[in-house]
Amino acid sequence: MSSAKKQRTHPQYELLYWPGIPGRGEYIRLAFEASGVPFKDTGNEAKNGASIVVSACCDKNSTGDSDGNPPSFAPPGLRVPGEGKDGKTLFISQTPNILLYLGPKLGLAGEDEVDALYVNSLTLTALDLSNETHDTHHPVASMLYYEDQKEESLKKATDFRENRIPKFFGYFERVLKGNEKKGGEGKYMVGPKLTYADTTLWQVLDGLHFAFPNECKARSSEFPVLQKFYQNMKEEKGLKEYIESGRRLEFSNGLFRHYPELDRQEK
């Protein structure tokens, strides 16, 4: 289906997230890119994108907007014109909540309600892994610089690499194997088609390969189905075009950060 046709059957979705970094906004971008549905990425496209994001998502004095939406705690946010109460603009906060809303509308939530619940569960688990990755370089306080908590970060990262990564990887390996005979063929986690659980997990895995390249390389043979999933997703329609377009933001100092001293040390 062409983007022009999809544009006529979808509202003008507007993503509000910090400019210049993939962060939690990337989980939402990937859902749009995989489905081919256009959206506005205000933080990166508007001249005053950062100011717009702050005003919409971080206003400490806000008690709600003019369309009756409650105040937002933090980005990302999603604006959907005409889908709120009385036909006003709907504003949705929280990454998993936004994906839960978009999933069925973008055709990324599975075949039925049972699938949709499973897709959401897997997404929440992948986002748990995302959060734990972030905490390896900010284990004491988010407002402190990494340099102020390096000793604690090393302890946290060591436990994360030795215990948490294999626990999460082992779970997703089992999920993929369990769905092989249900049409997933090791490519998808729920049923025979792509869901936002797949795109979310792939982004987390890609972030981990950036943050802990040595650890991921060492673990690849332990979890061959997951490794194959990670590689296959790069060829998925929509995602492949997005990756090759140059529009995808690179990892830097966001959720996923590469500090060599936190990674597995080569012998």
PAMI-743669 format. One record per residue (C-alpha): residue in three letters; y, x, z. Coordinates in pm, whole numbers, padded with zeros to 5 digits, always signed. Example, Ala and Ser with C-alpha at 12.3 -4.5 7.8 and 13.67 -1.06 7.14 Angstrom:
! PAMI-743669
Ala-00450+01230+00780;Ser-00106+01367+00714;
//
This chain:
! PAMI-743669
Met+00000+00000+00000;Ser+00338+00144-00097;Ser+00603+00225+00161;Ala+00837-00020-00011;Lys+00592-00305+00033;Lys+00522-00212+00393;Gln+00895-00196+00458;Arg+00925-00562+00352;Thr+00650-00674+00588;His+00756-00472+00893;Pro+01077-00472+01096;Gln+01291-00158+01095;Tyr+01123+00029+01376;Glu+01351+00278+01554;Leu+01208+00560+01762;Leu+01433+00707+02029;Tyr+01329+01052+02146;Trp+01483+01394+02206;Pro+01572+01581+01885;Gly+01414+01910+01789;Ile+01086+01892+01982;Pro+00764+01697+01916;Gly+00706+01602+02281;Arg+00578+01257+02369;Gly+00762+01113+02071;Glu+00514+01283+01838;Tyr+00232+01055+01949;Ile+00435+00765+01813;Arg+00546+00947+01498;Leu+00183+01021+01412;Ala+00092+00653+01432;Phe+00367+00568+01184;Glu+00281+00858+00954;Ala-00090+00779+00955;Ser-00027+00414+00869;Gly+00244+00485+00610;Val+00488+00250+00781;Pro+00853+00364+00766;Phe+01053+00415+01084;Lys+01387+00556+01190;Asp+01374+00871+01404;Thr+01724+00840+01549;Gly+01716+01152+01765;Asn+01652+01373+01463;Glu+01827+01172+01192;Ala+02160+01072+01347;Lys+02444+01322+01391;Asn+02481+01218+01753;Gly+02110+01153+01800;Ala+02084+01309+02144;Ser+02374+01099+02274;Ile+02217+00781+02140;Val+01886+00864+02309;Val+02059+00934+02641;Ser+02258+00611+02623;Ala+01954+00399+02536;Cys+01692+00566+02756;Cys+01859+00760+03038;Asp+02170+00570+03148;Lys+02167+00596+03528;Asn+02408+00305+03557;Ser+02221+00066+03328;Thr+02072-00256+03459;Gly+01960-00362+03113;Asp+02095-00389+02758;Ser+02283-00665+02578;Asp+01957-00805+02435;Gly+01811-00870+02779;Asn+01579-00570+02791;Pro+01539-00402+03133;Pro+01663-00045+03182;Ser+01452+00241+03053;Phe+01339+00529+03275;Ala+01310+00799+03008;Pro+01234+00855+02637;Pro+01053+00769+02423;Gly+01175+00422+02347;Leu+01113+00191+02053;Arg+01358-00065+01920;Val+01221-00355+01715;Pro+01486-00590+01573;Gly+01407-00960+01593;Glu+01099-00922+01812;Gly+01262-00968+02153;Lys+01337-01287+02343;Asp+01531-01546+02142;Gly+01497-01332+01832;Lys+01690-01040+01979;Thr+01595-00673+01963;Leu+01288-00573+02161;Phe+01302-00242+02348;Ile+00972-00087+02463;Ser+00935+00217+02690;Gln+00646+00451+02779;Thr+00433+00623+02514;Pro+00103+00437+02578;Asn+00288+00105+02599;Ile+00456+00167+02264;Leu+00124+00263+02105;Leu-00043-00045+02255;Tyr+00223-00259+02087;Leu+00218-00077+01753;Gly-00159-00035+01726;Pro-00253-00377+01587;Lys+00064-00401+01380;Leu-00008-00069+01208;Gly-00380-00134+01170;Leu-00472+00137+01418;Ala-00623-00062+01705;Gly-00981-00117+01586;Glu-01154-00429+01459;Asp-01126-00664+01757;Glu-01013-00706+02117;Val-01304-00503+02252;Asp-01216-00214+02021;Ala-00849-00243+02115;Leu-00929-00202+02484;Tyr-01144+00101+02413;Val-00878+00256+02188;Asn-00621+00214+02464;Ser-00857+00364+02724;Leu-00922+00672+02510;Thr-00551+00711+02442;Leu-00470+00701+02813;Thr-00736+00965+02877;Ala-00598+01190+02603;Leu-00249+01149+02748;Asp-00386+01246+03090;Leu-00498+01571+02929;Ser-00152+01609+02777;Asn+00011+01569+03118;Glu-00227+01816+03281;Thr-00147+02069+03011;His+00224+02034+03087;Asp+00158+02088+03457;Thr+00005+02431+03393;His+00353+02571+03331;His+00534+02341+03574;Pro+00291+02303+03867;Val+00550+02299+04146;Ala+00847+02107+04006;Ser+00958+01991+03662;Met+01318+02088+03735;Leu+01230+02449+03814;Tyr+01208+02708+03538;Tyr+00865+02848+03455;Glu+00986+03187+03577;Asp+01039+03034+03923;Gln+00675+02927+03952;Lys+00476+03185+03756;Glu+00235+03267+04038;Glu+00150+02901+04092;Ser+00127+02850+03715;Leu-00136+03120+03682;Lys-00351+02954+03949;Lys-00303+02613+03791;Ala-00377+02737+03439;Thr-00691+02919+03552;Asp-00832+02603+03709;Phe-00722+02401+03405;Arg-00899+02633+03161;Glu-01214+02675+03367;Asn-01261+02318+03488;Arg-01034+02057+03333;Ile-01052+02157+02966;Pro-01434+02153+02953;Lys-01441+01823+03143;Phe-01207+01651+02897;Phe-01359+01820+02591;Gly-01707+01723+02707;Tyr-01604+01362+02743;Phe-01450+01337+02397;Glu-01751+01519+02249;Arg-01973+01246+02393;Val-01743+00973+02266;Leu-01753+01112+01912;Lys-02131+01152+01921;Gly-02172+00799+02050;Asn-01968+00662+01762;Glu-02145+00862+01489;Lys-02398+00587+01419;Lys-02133+00316+01440;Gly-01962+00441+01128;Gly-01750+00708+01293;Glu-01951+00995+01142;Gly-01789+01235+01389;Lys-01449+01164+01230;Tyr-01334+00876+01450;Met-01381+00772+01811;Val-01389+00393+01768;Gly-01567+00230+01475;Pro-01546+00346+01114;Lys-01166+00374+01082;Leu-00877+00574+01217;Thr-00709+00447+01534;Tyr-00414+00566+01738;Ala-00661+00710+01987;Asp-00765+00956+01714;Thr-00410+01056+01627;Thr-00320+01095+01995;Leu-00622+01311+02076;Trp-00559+01524+01769;Gln-00201+01593+01877;Val-00321+01697+02222;Leu-00583+01927+02071;Asp-00327+02079+01839;Gly-00096+02137+02133;Leu-00377+02303+02326;His-00452+02531+02031;Phe-00087+02636+02045;Ala-00070+02678+02422;Phe-00417+02825+02483;Pro-00540+02971+02152;Asn-00789+03211+02310;Glu-00938+02943+02532;Cys-00972+02694+02247;Lys-01136+02954+02024;Ala-01383+03046+02297;Arg-01468+02680+02361;Ser-01510+02576+01996;Ser-01883+02651+01982;Glu-01944+02452+02302;Phe-01799+02136+02151;Pro-01882+02146+01778;Val-01830+01776+01710;Leu-01487+01782+01873;Gln-01398+02095+01679;Lys-01503+01927+01355;Phe-01294+01622+01449;Tyr-00993+01846+01507;Gln-01029+02007+01164;Asn-01108+01682+00979;Met-00800+01506+01113;Lys-00580+01753+00926;Glu-00718+01606+00603;Glu-00671+01243+00706;Lys-00457+01044+00463;Gly-00103+01015+00591;Leu-00144+01298+00839;Lys-00219+01554+00570;Glu+00094+01457+00380;Tyr+00299+01467+00701;Ile+00172+01812+00798;Glu+00241+01951+00451;Ser+00585+01789+00422;Gly+00754+02028+00663;Arg+00897+01734+00858;Arg+00661+01779+01150;Leu+00838+01949+01440;Glu+00688+02273+01566;Phe+00570+02330+01921;Ser+00813+02535+02128;Asn+00933+02465+02484;Gly+00818+02109+02525;Leu+00496+01960+02660;Phe+00291+02241+02511;Arg+00409+02599+02567;His+00243+02928+02493;Tyr+00255+03181+02773;Pro-00001+03453+02691;Glu-00057+03535+03057;Leu-00181+03179+03121;Asp-00437+03191+02841;Arg-00788+03337+02856;Gln-00762+03713+02854;Glu-00953+03888+02577;Lys-01191+04157+02700;
//
